[in-house]
Amino acid sequence: MAPVAVQEDGRTLTRRFNHFIEREEELLWGGTSFRRWRTGETVHTVSAGFEYSRWSYDSEFLRGSVTPLDLGNPVYGAEPTGIFQLAHSLDRFQQVGFHVQNAMAPHPDVVLLVGGRVDRLELETGEAEEASARTESTHTQFTPRLGLSWEVSRGVLPFASYSRSFLASPAFGFVRSRDGSPFPPQEGAQWEGGVRFDVQGRLLLTLAAFRLDRSNVPTADPSDPSFSVLTGLQRSRGLEFLGSWEPSPGVSIFGSYAYTDTRVVEDTNLPEGTRLDNVPYHSGRIWSRWSVRSGLDWEAGVNAGVTYSSSVLAALNQDLEVPGFTVLDGGLFAEWNRWSAQISVSNLTDQFYFLRGAFGGSGVIPGDSRRIITSLSWTR
C-alpha cells in the first residue's frame, strides 16, 4: 500500500496499491595484471585490465485501488481492487571496460599516478512482451584518473587526486522514466586533497576534503514517486577523517568520520541549493579490537563498535526527515593452529531504526534487527 495524500479533514489518507514482480540476472568477468620496472631513477608500477558485465532486469508493475485509511481510527487489512498491469518492462545493459594505470616514483618521497579507462555501454529498455517497443542506445566514454603524493617530512604525506566516472543507469524498481525512455549514463568528476600522518606505524591519520559533481542522476518524480526524473547537476562537498591506533600489543582502535553537504546546483525542476535526500550531514564509526596471544599457537579476543548517522531528508524538496541512529556491534573470535572461529553480532541492542526514505518520501527503509553470524574455518 502506498500513501497518496491526506485530505482536508486531516485524518483521511488516500492510498493506492503498488506491486512489483522482479527477475534479475547478472554476469561479471574480468582481470588485472601488474608489472614493475625502472627507467633511470623512476620506478614504474603499471596495472592493466578489463571488465565485462551483463545485466538484465524484468519487472512487472501492478497497480490497484484501495479504500482510504482513517488515521484517527485506522482499520488495516483492506483488500485492493481493480488491479491492472501498469507496466511490464525489460531492461538490459552490457558493458566492456579497459583500464591502465601507472604509479611512477621519480623520487623515493614522490608518487605520481596517471591512468585512464575506456568503457563501451549498450543499453536496451522497453516493453518485455514487445521487442519492437524497446529502445536501444550505445555510449562510449573515456575517464581519466590523476594523483600525486609527496612525503614532505618523515610521516607527513600530502596528496591530491582527480578522477572522472561513468556509470550505467538501468531501470530498477522505481528508477524508471514515466514515458519508458532510457536514462543516459551518470557522469561524475571528483577532486580530493588532504594529508596523511604516520607516527611510527602505530598511529595513522588521514584528513581529506573532497568535491564530487554528478549529472544525469535519477531521483523520485515529484508528481508520481513510482517513477523517476533526472536532476541536472548534483554536488557533494565535505571532509573525511580516518584513523587507526595501536596503543599496545593486542589492542587496536579504528575510527572514521565524514561531513557531507549535498546539493542540487543546476536543474530545470528543482530550485538551486536543494539538499539531496538520504545523505546525512554527519556519519562515522569507531571500532576496537582486544586480543591475547600465546606464542604462535592461539589467539583470542573480542571486538566492539559503534556506527552513527545523523538524520536525512526522506525525499527531495521536502521537509520530512528520517531520524538519525546509533547502532552497537560486537563479536568474539579465536584462532588455534589452522582453525579459526568467530561470532559476530550486529545491532547488539536490537534497536529499531530507519536507514533512509524511499518511494519519494512516502515510505522508509528500516535497518536490520539483531543479527548473529557464526563461522568456523580451517586453513590447509
C-alpha positions in Angstrom: 0.0 0.0 0.0 1.4 3.4 -1.0 0.1 6.6 0.6 -1.1 9.4 -1.8 -2.3 12.4 0.3 -4.0 13.4 3.5 -7.4 15.1 2.8 -8.5 18.4 4.2 -10.1 16.9 7.3 -6.5 16.0 8.4 -7.3 12.3 9.1 -8.4 10.7 5.8 -5.4 9.2 4.0 -5.9 8.2 0.4 -3.9 5.2 -0.8 -3.1 3.1 -3.9 -1.9 -0.5 -4.3 1.6 -1.0 -5.9 3.1 -4.4 -6.5 6.4 -5.3 -8.3 7.4 -8.7 -9.7 11.1 -8.7 -10.4 13.5 -11.1 -12.1 17.2 -10.2 -12.3 20.3 -11.8 -13.9 23.9 -10.7 -13.7 27.3 -11.8 -15.1 30.7 -10.3 -14.2 34.1 -11.2 -15.6 37.4 -9.5 -15.7 41.1 -9.5 -14.6 44.0 -7.2 -13.9 47.8 -7.7 -14.3 50.7 -5.8 -12.7 54.2 -5.1 -13.7 57.0 -3.2 -12.2 60.2 -1.8 -13.7 62.7 1.0 -13.5 63.7 3.6 -16.1 66.7 5.6 -14.8 65.8 6.8 -11.3 62.0 6.4 -11.8 60.2 3.2 -10.6 57.0 2.3 -12.6 54.2 0.2 -11.2 51.8 -0.5 -14.0 48.4 -2.2 -13.9 46.2 -3.0 -16.8 43.0 -5.0 -17.1 39.5 -5.3 -18.4 36.0 -5.9 -17.1 32.9 -7.3 -18.8 29.4 -7.1 -17.2 26.0 -8.1 -18.5 22.8 -7.5 -16.6 19.1 -7.9 -17.3 16.1 -6.9 -15.2 12.5 -8.0 -15.9 9.9 -6.1 -13.9 6.1 -6.2 -13.9 4.4 -3.2 -12.2 0.8 -3.8 -11.0 -1.4 -1.0 -9.6 -4.8 -1.1 -8.0 -7.2 0.8 -5.8 -7.7 0.5 -2.0 -10.1 2.2 0.4 -8.8 5.3 2.3 -7.5 4.9 5.8 -8.9 6.8 8.8 -5.8 8.0 10.7 -7.9 8.7 13.8 -9.3 5.1 13.8 -7.2 3.0 11.5 -8.5 -0.3 10.3 -5.9 -2.3 8.4 -6.2 -5.3 6.1 -8.2 -3.8 3.2 -8.0 -5.8 0.0 -7.0 -4.0 -3.2 -9.4 -3.9 -6.1 -9.2 -3.1 -9.8 -5.7 -4.4 -10.1 -4.2 -3.8 -13.5 -0.8 -4.0 -15.2 0.7 -0.6 -15.3 4.0 -1.6 -17.0 5.9 -4.8 -17.9 9.4 -3.8 -18.9 12.7 -5.5 -19.7 16.0 -3.7 -19.2 19.4 -4.9 -20.3 22.9 -3.5 -20.3 26.2 -4.8 -21.5 29.4 -3.0 -20.6 33.0 -3.6 -21.6 35.8 -1.6 -19.9 39.6 -1.4 -20.3 41.8 0.4 -17.9 45.5 1.1 -17.5 47.4 2.9 -14.7 51.0 3.8 -14.0 52.2 4.8 -10.5 55.5 6.5 -11.1 58.0 7.2 -8.4 60.7 9.6 -9.7 61.9 10.1 -6.2 61.6 7.9 -3.1 59.3 10.5 -1.5 57.1 11.3 -4.6 54.5 9.2 -6.4 52.6 10.4 -9.5 49.6 8.4 -10.6 48.4 8.6 -14.2 45.6 6.3 -15.5 42.5 6.1 -17.6 39.6 3.9 -18.5 37.5 3.4 -21.7 34.0 2.0 -21.4 31.5 1.0 -24.1 28.0 0.6 -22.8 24.9 -0.8 -24.6 21.5 -0.2 -23.1 18.1 -1.6 -24.0 14.9 -0.8 -22.3 11.2 -1.1 -23.1 8.3 -3.5 -23.2 9.1 -7.0 -22.1 6.4 -8.6 -24.3 7.0 -6.5 -27.5 10.6 -6.3 -28.8 9.7 -3.6 -31.3 8.7 -1.2 -28.4 12.2 -1.3 -26.9 14.7 1.5 -27.2 18.5 0.8 -27.7 21.4 3.2 -27.2 25.2 2.9 -27.2 27.6 5.1 -25.2 31.4 5.2 -25.2 33.4 7.2 -22.7 37.0 7.8 -21.6 37.5 8.6 -17.9 40.9 9.8 -16.6 42.5 9.4 -13.2 45.3 11.6 -11.8 47.0 11.6 -8.4 50.1 13.0 -6.6 51.5 12.3 -3.2 54.7 13.7 -1.6 56.3 12.9 1.7 57.4 16.4 2.7 58.9 15.1 6.0 59.0 11.8 7.8 55.5 10.5 8.3 53.8 13.6 6.7 52.3 12.9 3.3 50.1 15.5 1.5 48.1 14.1 -1.5 45.7 15.3 -4.2 43.7 13.4 -6.9 41.2 14.0 -9.7 39.1 11.4 -11.4 36.0 11.1 -13.6 33.3 8.4 -13.6 30.9 6.8 -16.0 28.0 4.7 -14.6 25.1 2.9 -16.3 21.6 4.0 -15.2 19.5 0.9 -16.0 15.9 0.9 -14.8 15.5 -0.8 -11.4 12.2 -0.8 -9.5 11.3 2.9 -9.1 14.3 4.1 -11.3 12.2 4.4 -14.4 11.1 7.3 -16.5 7.4 8.0 -16.9 7.4 7.5 -20.7 9.7 4.4 -20.6 12.7 6.1 -22.3 16.1 5.1 -21.1 18.2 7.3 -18.8 21.6 8.3 -20.1 24.6 7.1 -18.1 25.6 9.0 -15.0 28.8 11.1 -15.2 30.9 12.4 -12.4 34.0 14.3 -11.6 35.8 14.2 -8.2 38.5 16.3 -6.7 40.2 15.3 -3.4 43.1 16.6 -1.4 44.4 16.0 2.1 47.3 14.8 4.2 48.3 11.5 5.9 50.2 11.2 9.1 52.2 8.1 10.1 53.6 8.1 13.6 56.0 5.1 13.9 53.4 2.9 12.2 51.3 2.8 15.3 49.2 5.9 14.7 47.8 6.5 11.2 45.7 9.6 10.5 44.2 10.8 7.2 42.3 14.1 6.8 40.8 14.9 3.4 38.5 17.4 1.7 36.5 16.4 -1.4 34.1 17.6 -4.0 32.0 15.3 -6.2 29.9 16.6 -9.1 27.4 14.2 -10.7 25.0 14.6 -13.6 22.2 12.5 -15.0 21.3 11.1 -11.6 17.8 9.6 -11.3 15.6 10.7 -8.4 11.9 10.2 -7.5 9.4 12.0 -9.7 7.7 14.7 -7.6 4.4 14.1 -9.5 4.5 10.3 -9.0 7.2 8.7 -6.9 6.6 5.4 -8.7 8.8 6.8 -11.5 12.0 8.9 -11.7 13.3 12.1 -13.2 16.9 13.2 -13.8 18.5 16.0 -11.8 20.8 18.3 -13.8 23.8 18.6 -11.6 24.4 17.4 -8.0 27.4 18.5 -5.9 28.7 16.8 -2.8 31.3 18.6 -0.7 32.8 17.6 2.6 35.5 16.4 4.9 36.6 12.9 5.7 38.7 11.6 8.6 40.2 8.1 9.0 42.4 6.9 11.9 43.9 3.8 13.4 45.8 3.5 16.7 47.6 0.6 18.3 48.3 1.8 21.9 49.7 -1.6 23.0 50.1 -5.1 21.5 46.8 -6.8 21.1 44.8 -3.5 21.2 43.6 -1.7 18.0 41.2 1.2 17.6 39.9 2.3 14.2 37.7 5.4 13.6 36.1 7.3 10.7 34.0 10.4 10.3 32.5 12.2 7.4 30.8 15.6 7.0 28.9 15.7 3.6 26.8 18.5 2.2 25.0 17.5 -1.0 23.0 20.0 -3.1 21.3 20.4 -6.5 23.3 23.1 -8.3 21.7 23.0 -11.8 18.2 21.7 -12.6 15.1 22.7 -14.6 12.6 21.4 -12.0 14.3 21.8 -8.6 15.5 25.0 -7.0 19.2 25.6 -6.9 20.6 24.7 -3.4 18.0 21.9 -2.7 19.5 19.5 -0.3 19.7 15.9 -1.6 17.7 13.1 0.1 19.1 10.2 2.1 22.6 11.7 2.6 23.5 12.5 6.3 25.4 15.6 7.2 27.4 13.6 9.8 28.3 9.9 9.8 31.0 7.9 11.5 32.2 4.7 13.0 34.5 3.6 15.9 35.7 0.0 16.1 38.1 -1.6 18.6 39.7 -5.0 19.0 41.3 -6.6 22.0 43.1 -9.9 21.9 45.6 -12.0 23.8 48.1 -14.3 22.2 50.1 -17.3 23.4 53.1 -17.7 21.1 52.1 -18.9 17.7 49.6 -21.5 18.9 46.5 -19.5 19.7 44.9 -16.0 19.8 41.5 -15.0 21.2 39.7 -11.7 21.7 36.7 -9.5 21.5 35.7 -6.6 19.2 33.1 -3.9 19.5 32.0 -0.9 17.5 29.6 2.0 17.2 28.0 3.3 14.0 26.4 6.7 13.9 24.4 8.6 11.2 22.6 11.9 11.6 19.1 12.5 10.2 18.4 12.5 6.4 15.8 14.0 4.2 13.2 11.4 3.1 12.8 13.0 -0.3 14.0 15.9 -2.5 12.4 19.3 -1.9 10.5 18.1 1.2 11.0 18.9 4.9 10.2 15.4 6.1 13.3 13.9 7.9 14.3 10.3 8.8 15.8 10.4 12.3 19.4 9.6 12.8 20.6 6.4 14.6 23.4 4.9 16.7 24.0 1.1 16.4 26.2 -1.1 18.5 28.0 -4.1 17.1 30.3 -6.7 18.7 31.8 -10.1 18.5 34.2 -12.8 19.7 37.0 -14.6 17.8 39.6 -17.3 18.4 42.4 -18.8 16.3 44.2 -22.0 17.1 46.8 -23.5 14.8 44.9 -23.7 11.5 41.5 -23.3 13.0 39.6 -20.1 13.4 36.1 -19.4 14.9 34.1 -16.2 15.1 30.8 -14.9 16.4 29.7 -11.5 15.0 26.6 -9.7 16.3 25.3 -6.6 14.6 22.8 -4.3 16.3 23.5 -5.8 19.7 20.7 -3.9 21.5 18.2 -4.9 18.7 17.3 -1.3 18.2 14.5 -0.4 15.8 15.6 2.4 13.4 15.2 3.6 9.9 18.0 3.8 7.4 16.6 6.1 4.8 13.5 7.4 3.0 12.0 5.6 0.0 9.4 5.9 -2.7 9.7 9.7 -3.0 9.2 10.2 0.8 6.1 8.1 1.0 8.0 5.3 2.8 11.0 4.4 4.8 13.6 1.6 4.8 14.1 0.0 8.2 17.5 -1.1 9.5 18.4 -4.7 10.2 17.4 -6.1 13.6 19.9 -8.0 15.7 21.8 -10.5 13.6 24.2 -13.2 14.8 26.7 -14.8 12.4 29.0 -17.7 13.4 31.8 -19.1 11.3 34.3 -21.9 11.6 37.2 -22.3 9.2 40.3 -24.4 8.6 43.3 -23.4 6.6 45.2 -26.1 4.8 
